[in-house]
């Protein structure tokens, strides 16, 4: 009979409970909103407050903020705003959450995948121009896991080829590129407020832009009647205020209340997460088989959506990532493989024909290989994104001991 492995991490799971519990003021505001208004049709109350507060958070570098019921809806609105139509191509990263590009299918647009940068895990600007065709209309930059993309090079390519830039900041609330906040570079940017995000609403999304026409188009896509009537100035777009463009994608006031309170604590939580994860990285950086998450000298991490070190598989004596993960679990570590695969391995992205979008000519990524994205997909680990230094430091210390123990077993 095998000896039972003694756990090193003795704290009960989950080791990082997210989102944090509401405080009394948030609960009071939620209860008061129930008494006031459970359905806000225009820009008022907590919807108005959230949007204005978020523009302030972005240091007033954007003029307009429109709330949505999800980050995915906000992305659909972003693609609609810039005029994506059937057959238009949008370049995006091969390795990210599918919803960064999947709203394109609704518009019959075509996502064209490009490999990611080895270090930042964001779209590799050196590979973009080779993917541009006469049908290319935009570039989508995902600030992956909270690390900013290389915006200077991407914006130069976009200018040279007259392309729009969409920033997906769903992982990166508060991250900065060369001192400037992400979400303030592109023609349109979106932020997811899903429950696991650093800034959360439960479900929700925010779209920001400086372009008045994009504001009007996104408003019409998700906010018919009151808000469209009140806010749209363009005479043509104003014709559609009663119906919008047929969808209702607005945020619930309850979600807005939660998001307002989350935003109030965002900078404090960013500081805590940075302290925790920098400490974690310092503790495991010298293990021969571990590559800690890279942070470029021009990058300032904000949200840190996930902590994703790499395993150098060639250094673990032919053993698999799955076995490495299982041994960490045996010692009590809360760890798994990331759930986001390379996008062209998903049916939505590689089927030439289906019963939804009839994509017979819309599968340019089928059969392609993206070596860096594939390496990350098979080598990454996914660990808790620790935030509360006082509570999490003792847990992180045990994690470091567990990693060191597994490292000796797998490399010596």
N, C-alpha and C positions, 0 to 999 in steps of 0.2 A: 504494500500500500504506500503510495507516494505521500511524502510529508506535505502538509498544508502550508502554502506560502504565507508567511507573515506579512501583513500589510504594513507599508511604510507611511502611507497617508491615512491618518486615523480619523480625520474629520468626516462627518456624514455628508453625502451628496444631496443636492448639487453644491459644488464648491464655489460657484458664483451664481447667486440667484438673481435673475434679471427678467423683467424690469424690477427695480427696487419698489418696496411697498410705498403706498401713498402716505403723505403726512396728513395731519388733521386739517390743515388749510385746504389742501387739494380735495379732500373728501367733502369739506364744507362747500367749496365752490361747485363741485359736481352736484351736490344736493340742491344748492340754490339754483343751478341752471335747470334742474328738473322742474322747479317751481315756476321759473320765468318763461322758458321756451325750449321745447325739445326738438324743434325743427327750424333752423335758420335758413331762409331762402335768399337773403341778400348778403351784403358785406356789413355785418354788424355784430355786436356782442363779442363773444370769445373768438369768433372767426376773424373779425377785424383786428382784435387785439393781437392774436397770434401772428397774423401776416405783418402787422406793423412792427411787432417785437422782433420778428425774424429779419426783416430788412435792417433793423438797427444792429442785430447781431452780425450781419454781413457788412457792417460799417458803412451802411447806406451807399454801397457800391452798385446796387441794383435799384431800379425805380419801382418795379412791380413784383408783387408776390401773390400768387393765386393758389388756394388750398384745394386739395383733392382727397378722395376717399382712400387712395393708396399711392405709393410711389409708382406702381405700374401704370395707373391711370394718368399720373403726371407725365410719365414718359410717352404714353400715347398722345397726350395733348402737345408735348414738345415736338414730336414728329409731325403731327398735324399742323402745328403752328408754322413750321418752316416749309410746309407745302409738299410733303412726301406724297407721291402718287404712284400708281401702278407701274412697276418696272424700275423705279428709282432705287439706286443702290446707296447703302450707308455702310461705311467701314467701321468695324468695331472689334474688340478683343476676342480671341478664340476661347479664352478661359475667364469666365465671370459668371455671375448668376444670370440665368437665361432671360429674365425679364428686362435686362438692359436693352435687348434688341428684339425680343419677341413681339412687342406691340406693332412692329413694322408689318407683320403678316396681316393684321387687320386692315391696314392701308394698302396691302398688296405691294409693299416695298420689299426690297431684297437686302438682307444682311450679308455683308461680305466680310468674312473673318480674316484677321491678321494675327500673327503670333505675338506673344507678349514679351516684354523685356525680361531678361534673365534675373535681374536684381529687384526691380521695382514691382514686377508682376503686372504692370500696366501695359497698355498698348505700346508696341515698339515703334517709335516714329521712323526708324530707319527702313521699315518695311511697308510703310503706308503708300508711298508714291507708286510702287509696283502694282498695287491693288486698285489704283484709280483708273476708271474708264470714263468714256463720255456720259455714262449714266450715273456716275457718282454725284451725289448731292450733299453729303454730310459725313462727318466723322464723329463717332460717339466715343468719348473718353470716360472710362470708369476708373475712379480713384480707388483701386482695388485694396481691400482690407484697411482702408484709411490712408494709404500712401498716395500722394499726388502723382498724377501723370506728368510727363515732360511737356509742359504747356508751351514753352517758347518754341520748341521745334514743331509741335503739332499745329500751333497757330500760324506759324510761317508757311507750312505746307497748305493749310486751309486758305490763306490769303493768296498764295501763288496759283491755286487752282480754283479759286472762287467757290469754296465749299463752306457750309455752315458747320459749327461745332456745338455739339450737345455734351454737356457735362453731367454724368451720373455720379452724384455725390452721396449716394445712399449709404456708403460705408464711412464717409469722411467728414462728418459734421465738425467744423472747426479746424480741419487740416489746412496747412498753408504751403504754397509753392513760392519760394523766394520771398517769403514774408507776406504774400497776398493770399487771402482766403480762397479756397476752391469754391466754385460756384459763381465766381465773379469774373471769369475769363471768357466763357463761351457765349454764343448767341442766346442760348437757353440753358438753364441748369435745373436739375431736380434733386430733391432730397426725400428719401423714404423716411417715414416715421413709424414703421412697423415695430412691433413690440420688442424685438431683440436689438433694435438700433440704439445707439448711444442717446440720441434724442428721440423720444418715442411718443406715440399717441394711442397705441394699441394697433390701429390701422390708420394710415393717412399718408399724404405726400404734399410737398410744397414745390411749386414751380416759380422760378425767378427769371426775369429778363429785363433788359433796358429798351426793348423794341415795342412800341405801342401797338403795331399791327399784331405781333405775336400775343400780346396781352389780350387783344380783342378776340383773336381766333381761339385761344385756349379757354377764355371765359365762355364763349359760345359753345364750345365742345362739351363743357361739363356743368354749366350754370345757366340754364334757361330762366326766362322770366325776370324776377326782381333784379338780380345782380346784373344781368345783361342789359336790362333797361336803364339801370342807374349808371353803369360804368362805361358803356361802349359809346364812343364819340363818332366813329367813322359812319357816315350816312348809309353806306352799303351794308355794313355789318349790323347796324342798328335795325335794319329791316327784319332781322331774325330773332329779335329779343324774346318773342313769345315762345318760340319753339327751340331756340338754340339750334344745334345741329343734331338733335334727336336723342341725346344722352343726358343722364343726370349722374354726375361723378363727384358731387360736392361732399365735403367733410361734415360729419356729425358735430354738433357743438360740444358733446361730451368728449369726443376725441380732441377737439381744440383745447378744452380746459386742461386735459391731461398734458397735452403738448406744451402749453404755456408754462406749466409747473416744471416740466422736464427741461425746458429751455432755461429757466431761471437757475437751475443747478448744473447746467451743461459745462461751464468752464471749470467749476469745482471738480466735476467728475472726470473731465479730461485730464486735469492735473493728477488726480488720484490714479487713473489708469496708466498714465505715462510713468509715474513713479513705480507702480507695481510691475509693469511689464519690462521696464528697463532693469529693474532688480532681477527679475526672472531671467532675462537674457544674460546678464552678467554671471548668473549662477550656472548656466549650462553652455556658455559660449566656447569653453575650452574642451568640450567633449568631442572627440575626433569625428564622430559620425553625425553630429548635429550642426546644422547651419541656421543660426538665429535669423529672424526677420531683418532684412536690410532696410536701412533708412538713409536715403541720399543726403549729402551735406546741404542741399538746398531745400530739403523737406522738413516740415514740422508736423508730426503726427497729431491729429486731433482725436477722432473717434476710436481708432484701433478696433475695427469690427472684426474680432477674432484674432487669436494669436496662433500663427501658422509657421512654425519652424519646419525645415526640411530635414529628411534623413538622407545621408549619402549612402545609398543602398550598397554601393560597391565595398563599403567598409564594414558591413555587418556579417561577414563570413558567409555570404550566400543566403542568409536568412531573409525572409520577406518582411515588408512593412507590416503586414497583418500580424505576424508573430511578435514583432517589436511592440506594436500597439497592445497586443494581448498581454504581454509581460508587464507593461506599464499598468494596465488595468488590474492585473493580479496584485500589484503593489498598491492599488487604491487610487491611481491617477484617473481622473475623468478626461478621457482622450478618445479620439476617433479619427478616421480619415475624413477630409472635407467632403461635403456632399455635392459640390458643383463639379461636374465633369466637363471635359472639352466639349464645346457646344455642338460641333458637328457630329458628335456621337449620339445626340438626342434625335428622336424621330421627327420632331417639328422642324429641325434644321437640315435633315438629310433626305427625307422622302421626296422623291420627284413628283409623285402624285398622291393625293389623299382626298378624302371626302369633305374637307373643310375649305381649303384655299386653292385647290387645283394648281399646285405648284409645279406643273410639268416643265416649266422653263425657269424655275426660281430656286435652283439648288446648286449654286456655284461652289459650295463648300464640300459637296459629297466626295468622299474618297481622298480629300486633302490631308496632309500631315502637318502638324504644328509642333515641332520638336520641343520647344521650350515649354509650351503649355502642357504637352503630354508628360514631360518630365515632372513638372510641378504637380500634376494631377496624380501621378503615381508615387510621389515622394513626400508630399506634405502631411503634416499632422495638424489636427484641430484641437486646441486646448481652450479652457475657459479664459475669458477676457477679464481678468481681475481688475477691480476698481477701488475698493475700499481698503486703503493701506493698512489700517489698524487691524481689521478683521482678516485680511487676506495674507499678510506677511507670514504668519505661522503656517498657513496652508502652502504657500509658495516654497517656504523652506523645506517642507516635506516633499514637495514635488521635485525640488532640486536633488534631494537625497535619492529619491526613486530613480530619476534619470541617471544619476551617477552609478547606481547599482546596476541598472539595465545596460548601461554603456559597457561596464566591465564584462558582463555576461556575453554581450554580443560582439565585442571587438577584441577581447584578449584571449 
